[in-house]
Every structure is written in C-alpha cells, then in structure tokens.
C-alpha cells in the first residue's frame, strides 16, 4: 500500500492512501503525537518523547506501550533501533528511510519530499500487516526531522 503524508513541517499532518482518501490525522505537541483514524475516531498510534534524553521514544499502539525506539549514533547514516528488533536506516540528509523487521526483511520505504503542495512524505508499505508500527515510526522520523530543521 502506498500512503501520502501531507501537512506543514511544524503543524499537524494528514495521511491519505494513493487515491487521496483521508485515513489518519495527527494531534501534536512538543513531546507527544497521536495519530487518529478518520474512519473510527480512535487513537491508532502515538509516541511520547522521553524527557530524560533527546532521542528516545515510547511507541504506543491502540493505547498500549508497544516498544521503545532509540537513535543510534552513526556519522554517515541516521538510524534508529526499536526494541522489538525493527531497524530504521536513513541517509545522511534524512530524506529516505528504509524500515526492516526483526528478520531483516524490508517492510517499508519512507521518502521525504521537498515540501510542495504540503506533501511531506511518500510511504511505500511492503507489509500491510505492520501498518500501525510503520505509522508510529514515521511519526517519530517526522518529529526528528522537525527538530533538525528547526535547528538550522
């Protein structure tokens, strides 16, 4: 499934499918973000930034703590480790990310777009059964990009 993420870099976001049907919208503050299903009105995924450190996040699926994500130190790549075995690997400029599951199978590609018509990312989900966790990872990446861009 292909998804499109719209919004402003420092505002809430909207996620649509490839037919531009609205699926999710986000609610954001500086340390927390939630993704709400537009079909059910329920919270699907959320993250909370841990206050004790800059790059550690708690990820929640349907209101339950699912995993912890932490940024790995690497000079040439931006990468994140998820304690469920997933790994997110991005390029130096934080424009393209690949997501791998615990078996090292690629399950998604997240491409950051130059902001035109408020399109922020294209997400190519290769395993639909892992949609919720992929949406949560995209939210964290978006938060990291937002912080990096605001520091420039």
C-alpha positions as CSV (number, residue, x, y, z in Angstrom):
1,X,0.0,0.0,0.0
2,X,1.2,3.5,-0.8
3,X,0.5,6.3,1.6
4,X,1.0,10.1,1.3
5,X,1.7,12.3,4.2
6,X,0.5,16.0,4.0
7,X,1.0,18.9,6.3
8,X,3.3,21.6,7.3
9,X,6.7,20.8,8.7
10,X,5.7,22.3,12.1
11,X,2.0,21.5,12.1
12,X,-0.4,18.6,12.2
13,X,-0.3,16.0,9.4
14,X,-2.9,14.2,7.3
15,X,-2.3,10.7,5.8
16,X,-4.1,9.5,2.7
17,X,-3.9,6.4,0.5
18,X,-2.8,6.6,-3.1
19,X,-6.4,7.5,-4.1
20,X,-6.2,10.6,-1.8
21,X,-8.8,9.1,0.6
22,X,-8.2,10.6,4.1
23,X,-7.2,7.9,6.5
24,X,-5.5,9.5,9.6
25,X,-4.8,12.8,11.1
26,X,-2.3,13.7,13.8
27,X,-2.5,15.7,17.0
28,X,0.8,17.1,18.1
29,X,2.5,18.8,20.9
30,X,6.3,19.1,21.5
31,X,6.8,15.8,23.3
32,X,3.7,13.7,22.2
33,X,2.0,12.9,19.0
34,X,-1.1,10.9,18.3
35,X,-2.5,9.5,15.0
36,X,-6.3,9.3,14.9
37,X,-8.2,7.1,12.5
38,X,-10.6,9.2,10.5
39,X,-12.8,6.1,10.0
40,X,-13.3,5.2,13.7
41,X,-12.1,8.3,15.5
42,X,-9.9,6.1,17.7
43,X,-6.2,6.7,18.5
44,X,-4.2,4.2,16.4
45,X,-0.6,5.1,17.3
46,X,1.2,7.5,19.5
47,X,4.6,8.3,20.7
48,X,6.0,10.1,23.7
49,X,9.4,11.5,23.8
50,X,11.3,10.5,26.9
51,X,12.2,13.7,28.8
52,X,15.4,12.3,30.1
53,X,17.0,12.1,26.7
54,X,16.8,13.7,23.3
55,X,16.4,10.7,21.1
56,X,14.4,8.0,22.9
57,X,10.7,7.5,22.4
58,X,7.9,5.3,23.8
59,X,5.7,4.0,21.0
60,X,2.0,3.1,21.7
61,X,-0.3,1.1,19.6
62,X,-4.0,1.4,20.4
63,X,-3.2,2.9,23.8
64,X,-0.8,0.2,24.9
65,X,3.0,0.6,25.1
66,X,4.4,-1.5,22.3
67,X,8.1,-0.7,22.1
68,X,10.9,1.7,22.7
69,X,12.8,3.5,19.9
70,X,16.2,5.0,20.3
71,X,18.5,6.8,17.9
72,X,21.8,5.1,17.1
73,X,25.0,7.1,16.8
74,X,26.4,7.0,13.3
75,X,28.1,9.8,11.5
76,X,27.1,8.9,7.9
77,X,23.5,7.5,8.4
78,X,20.6,8.3,10.5
79,X,19.4,5.1,12.1
80,X,17.0,4.1,14.9
81,X,16.8,0.8,16.8
82,X,13.4,-0.4,18.0
83,X,13.5,-2.9,20.9
84,X,11.2,-5.3,19.1
85,X,14.0,-5.9,16.6
86,X,13.0,-3.4,13.9
87,X,15.5,-1.0,12.5
88,X,15.1,2.2,10.6
89,X,18.0,3.3,8.4
90,X,18.1,6.7,6.7
91,X,20.6,8.6,4.6
92,X,22.7,11.4,5.9
93,X,20.3,14.2,4.9
94,X,17.3,12.4,6.5
95,X,15.4,12.2,3.2
96,X,15.0,8.5,2.6
97,X,14.5,5.8,5.2
98,X,14.1,2.0,4.9
99,X,12.4,0.0,7.7
100,X,13.5,-3.6,8.4
101,X,11.7,-6.1,10.6
102,X,13.3,-8.5,13.2
103,X,14.1,-10.9,10.3
104,X,15.9,-8.1,8.4
105,X,13.2,-8.0,5.7
106,X,12.5,-4.6,4.3
107,X,8.9,-3.7,5.2
108,X,8.7,-0.1,4.2
109,X,10.3,2.8,2.4
110,X,9.7,6.3,3.7
111,X,10.7,9.2,1.3
112,X,10.8,12.7,2.5
113,X,9.7,15.2,-0.2
114,X,10.8,18.7,-0.8
115,X,7.7,20.4,0.6
116,X,5.4,21.1,-2.4
117,X,1.7,21.3,-2.1
118,X,2.3,20.4,1.6
119,X,3.4,16.8,0.6
120,X,5.9,15.8,3.3
121,X,6.4,12.0,2.7
122,X,5.6,9.1,0.4
123,X,5.4,5.8,2.3
124,X,5.6,2.5,0.4
125,X,4.3,-0.2,2.8
126,X,5.6,-3.6,1.7
127,X,3.8,-5.5,4.5
128,X,0.3,-4.2,5.3
129,X,0.1,-6.3,8.5
130,X,2.7,-4.0,10.1
131,X,0.9,-0.8,9.2
132,X,0.4,0.5,12.7
133,X,4.0,0.2,13.8
134,X,5.2,1.8,10.5
135,X,2.9,4.8,11.0
136,X,4.4,5.2,14.5
137,X,7.9,5.1,13.2
138,X,7.0,7.7,10.5
139,X,5.7,10.0,13.2
140,X,9.0,9.7,15.2
141,X,11.0,10.3,12.0
142,X,8.9,13.4,11.3
143,X,9.5,14.6,14.8
144,X,13.3,14.2,14.4
145,X,13.2,16.0,11.0
146,X,11.2,18.8,12.5
147,X,13.7,19.2,15.3
148,X,16.7,19.1,12.9
149,X,15.1,21.6,10.5
150,X,14.3,24.0,13.3
151,X,17.9,23.9,14.5
152,X,19.2,25.1,11.1
